[in-house]
């Protein structure tokens, strides 16, 4: 009886750990970072991300650094790890690099 009780407790603990680890990262945040930021912060992050993408395209290192710092400040406020890429947080994400008309109307898909 004692062994059965110990085994049951162990299985319950293992099941709890498996369920908890399924949808959370090491920081307890969901893997998809959309919806984590407030509406205002998400809007600001999206603006900074668009500027960062444009500065990266132009190879403007000062603007790249400035916009990256602003986005990292927002990420720090929400305990988002630095290993998370900016496009995983931005609403427009990867679409900013491939959407027709991205970069102020310039269509990169036609150029490529």
N, C-alpha and C positions, 0 to 999 in steps of 0.2 A: 504494500500500500504506500509506503514511504517513497519507494522508487517511482511509482506511478505519479504521485503528486509532484515530485521533482522533475520528472520528464514533462509533465503537462506545463509546469511553470516555465521550463526552458523553451518549449515550443511556442508558448504565448509570447515570450520575449523576442524570439527570433522572428515571429510573424509581425510583431510591432515594428521592429527595426526595418524589415523589408518594406512594409507599407510606408514608413516615414521616409525612407531613402528613395522611393520610387519617383516622387515629383519635386524633390528639393535638391538644391545644390549644397555645398558645404556651408553656405551662409544662410540657409533656410529660405532662400528666395526661389521662386519658380524659375525654370530654365528659360522660358519665354519671358523676356523682360518687358513686353508690351503690357500696359495697364498698371505698371508699378509706380510710375511717376504721376504727380498731380497733373491736371489738365494744363495749368499754366507752365509748369516745368517741362512737360512734354512738348508744348508748343515752342518754348525757348530752346529746348534741346534740338528740335527739328530745324529751327532757324539756324542754329549754330552748326548743325550737321550739314545743311545745304551750303553754308558758307565754307565749311571745311572741305567739302567735296570740290567746290569750285576753286578754292585756293590750291588744293592738291593738283587739280587739272592744270592750273597755271604755274605750278611749282613755286608759289609765293610762300616761302618758309615762315615769314613773320606771321602771316594770316593763318597758316596751318597751325602753328604753335599756339596762337592766341585762341582760336576756336576750339582746339583740342583741350586746352586748359579749362575753358568754360564748360565744355561737356564733362570733363573729368571732375570738376567741382560739383556738378549736378549728380554725377554717379556716386561721388563720395557721400553726399547728403543722403542718398538712398541705400548706402552700403552695397553698392554694386561693385563687384571685384574689377580690378583694372584689366583682367584677362578677358573680359567681355568686350567684344568689338562694338564700335559705335553703331554699325548698321543693325545690330541686334536690338538696339534700344530705340533708334529712330523709327518713326511711323512709316516713313517712305522707304527706309532700309535699303535693300539691294535694288529696289525699283529705281532709285535715283540715278543709278549708273546705266540702266538699260531702257528706261521708259522713253518713248518717243517724245521729243520736246523737252527733255531734261536739259539742264544747264542753260536756262534762259532762252529756251526755244530751239537750241541747236540739237538736231536729231543725230545722235551718235550711231543709231542702228543703220541709217542710210549711208553714213560715211564708211562703216566697216563692211 
